[in-house]
Amino acid sequence: MLTRLSHEAMQSPRSLENLSHQIAEHVRRECPHVHWQANYVILGPADYLDIFTAPDNATATKVATIIRTFGHATTEIWAATEWKQFVKLIRELPPSLVASS
């Protein structure tokens, strides 16, 4: 998920840290099946990159929505499939959909 903070959220480093803790606690409470893999500050077109697993896209959307409800950020979620799962998926495609080599 990419997150871009509003200027109001960037009042001070301490306020930013407190906001982060509040949001993380809220997400943990509301989305217990979400597992955070990594968090990065990237300070580019987005401020943060969060990598997490969720049981489905609806749960990932809920995480992004919780973050938005604090009124300090915009978010983008990018669904991703692990390579092994993708290979399994394409192996299960009907032969008529798979081009012959």
VOTOR-116754 format. One record per residue: x, y, z of N, C-alpha, C in turn; residue in one letter. Coordinates in steps of 0.1 Angstrom, whole numbers, padded with zeros to 4 digits, always signed. Example, Ala and Ser with C-alpha at 12.3 -4.5 7.8 and 13.67 -1.06 7.14 Angstrom:
2
+0132-0057+0078+0123-0045+0078+0132-0033+0078A +0128-0022+0071+0137-0011+0071+0129+0000+0079S 
# end
This chain:
101
+0008-0012+0000+0000+0000+0000+0009+0012+0000M +0006+0022-0008+0013+0034-0009+0004+0045-0001L +0011+0053+0007+0004+0063+0015+0010+0076+0013T +0002+0086+0011+0007+0100+0010+0000+0108+0021R +0008+0114+0029+0003+0122+0041-0001+0136+0036L -0011+0141+0043-0014+0155+0041-0004+0164+0049S -0004+0177+0046+0005+0186+0053+0001+0187+0067H -0012+0186+0071-0016+0186+0084-0010+0175+0093E -0008+0164+0087-0002+0153+0095+0013+0155+0098A +0019+0163+0090+0034+0165+0092+0037+0177+0101M +0030+0179+0111+0032+0190+0120+0046+0189+0128Q +0049+0177+0132+0061+0175+0139+0064+0160+0139S +0077+0156+0140+0081+0142+0140+0073+0134+0151P +0072+0140+0163+0065+0134+0174+0050+0131+0171R +0043+0141+0165+0029+0140+0162+0027+0129+0151S +0037+0128+0142+0036+0118+0131+0038+0104+0138L +0047+0103+0147+0049+0090+0154+0036+0086+0162E +0030+0096+0169+0018+0093+0176+0007+0089+0167N +0005+0096+0156-0005+0092+0146-0003+0078+0141L +0009+0075+0138+0013+0061+0133+0009+0051+0143S +0011+0053+0156+0008+0043+0166-0008+0042+0167H -0015+0053+0167-0029+0052+0167-0035+0044+0156Q -0030+0047+0144-0035+0040+0132-0032+0025+0133I -0019+0022+0137-0015+0008+0138-0024+0000+0148A -0027+0006+0159-0035+0000+0169-0049-0002+0164E -0055+0007+0157-0068+0006+0151-0069-0005+0141H -0059-0006+0132-0058-0016+0122-0057-0030+0129V -0048-0031+0139-0047-0044+0146-0060-0049+0152R -0068-0039+0158-0080-0042+0164-0091-0046+0154R -0092-0039+0143-0102-0041+0133-0099-0051+0122E -0086-0054+0120-0082-0064+0110-0072-0073+0115C -0076-0082+0125-0066-0091+0131-0059-0101+0122P -0065-0103+0110-0058-0113+0101-0048-0107+0092H -0046-0094+0093-0036-0087+0085-0023-0088+0092V -0013-0092+0084+0001-0093+0089+0010-0084+0082H +0016-0075+0089+0026-0065+0083+0039-0072+0080W +0044-0070+0068+0056-0076+0064+0068-0066+0065Q +0065-0054+0061+0075-0043+0061+0069-0030+0059A +0076-0020+0064+0072-0006+0063+0084+0002+0059N +0082+0011+0049+0093+0019+0044+0089+0033+0042Y +0098+0042+0046+0096+0057+0043+0103+0058+0029V +0095+0063+0019+0101+0065+0006+0102+0079+0001I +0094+0088+0007+0095+0103+0004+0096+0106-0011L +0088+0099-0019+0087+0102-0033+0073+0107-0036G +0067+0102-0047+0053+0105-0050+0044+0101-0038P +0048+0091-0031+0042+0086-0018+0052+0088-0007A +0047+0089+0005+0055+0090+0017+0060+0076+0022D +0050+0067+0022+0053+0054+0028+0049+0042+0019Y +0056+0031+0020+0052+0019+0014+0051+0009+0025L +0039+0003+0026+0036-0007+0036+0033-0020+0028D +0040-0031+0032+0037-0044+0026+0031-0052+0037I +0019-0057+0034+0012-0066+0043+0004-0076+0036F +0001-0087+0043-0008-0097+0037-0021-0096+0044T -0031-0099+0036-0045-0099+0040-0052-0111+0034A -0063-0116+0041-0069-0127+0035-0076-0125+0022P -0079-0112+0019-0086-0109+0006-0085-0094+0004D -0089-0090-0008-0089-0076-0012-0098-0067-0004N -0109-0073+0001-0118-0065+0009-0111-0061+0022A -0104-0070+0028-0097-0067+0040-0086-0057+0038T -0079-0058+0027-0069-0048+0023-0075-0034+0021A -0087-0034+0015-0094-0022+0013-0098-0016+0027T -0102-0024+0036-0106-0020+0049-0094-0013+0056K -0082-0019+0055-0070-0013+0061-0068+0001+0055V -0068+0002+0042-0066+0015+0035-0077+0025+0039A -0089+0021+0041-0100+0029+0045-0098+0034+0059T -0094+0025+0068-0091+0029+0082-0081+0041+0082I -0070+0039+0075-0060+0049+0074-0066+0062+0069I -0074+0062+0059-0080+0074+0053-0090+0081+0063R -0096+0073+0072-0106+0079+0081-0099+0088+0092T -0086+0086+0093-0080+0096+0102-0078+0109+0096F -0081+0111+0083-0082+0124+0077-0068+0130+0073G -0058+0122+0074-0045+0127+0071-0037+0121+0059H -0044+0112+0052-0037+0105+0041-0046+0101+0030A -0039+0098+0019-0045+0091+0008-0038+0078+0006T -0044+0068+0001-0038+0055+0000-0041+0048-0013T -0032+0039-0017-0034+0031-0029-0030+0017-0024E -0039+0007-0027-0035-0007-0025-0033-0013-0038I -0022-0021-0038-0019-0029-0050-0019-0043-0046W -0029-0050-0051-0029-0065-0048-0018-0072-0056A -0012-0081-0049-0001-0089-0055-0002-0103-0052A +0002-0111-0062+0002-0126-0060+0016-0131-0059T +0019-0139-0049+0032-0145-0048+0035-0154-0060E +0047-0154-0065+0051-0161-0077+0047-0176-0077W +0049-0183-0066+0045-0197-0065+0030-0199-0067K +0022-0190-0061+0008-0190-0063+0004-0187-0077Q +0011-0178-0084+0008-0175-0098+0011-0187-0107F +0022-0193-0105+0025-0205-0113+0015-0216-0111V +0010-0218-0098+0000-0228-0096-0013-0224-0103K -0017-0211-0103-0028-0206-0110-0028-0209-0125L -0017-0206-0131-0016-0208-0145-0015-0222-0149I -0010-0231-0141-0010-0245-0143-0024-0251-0143R -0033-0245-0136-0047-0249-0134-0056-0244-0145E -0051-0235-0154-0059-0230-0165-0063-0241-0174L -0075-0240-0180-0079-0250-0190-0069-0250-0202P -0066-0262-0208-0057-0262-0219-0061-0253-0230P -0073-0251-0232-0078-0243-0243-0074-0228-0242S -0070-0224-0230-0066-0210-0227-0051-0209-0228L -0044-0220-0228-0029-0219-0228-0024-0221-0242V -0017-0212-0247-0011-0212-0261-0001-0224-0262A -0002-0231-0273+0008-0242-0274+0021-0236-0280S +0032-0243-0276+0045-0238-0280+0051-0245-0292S 
# end
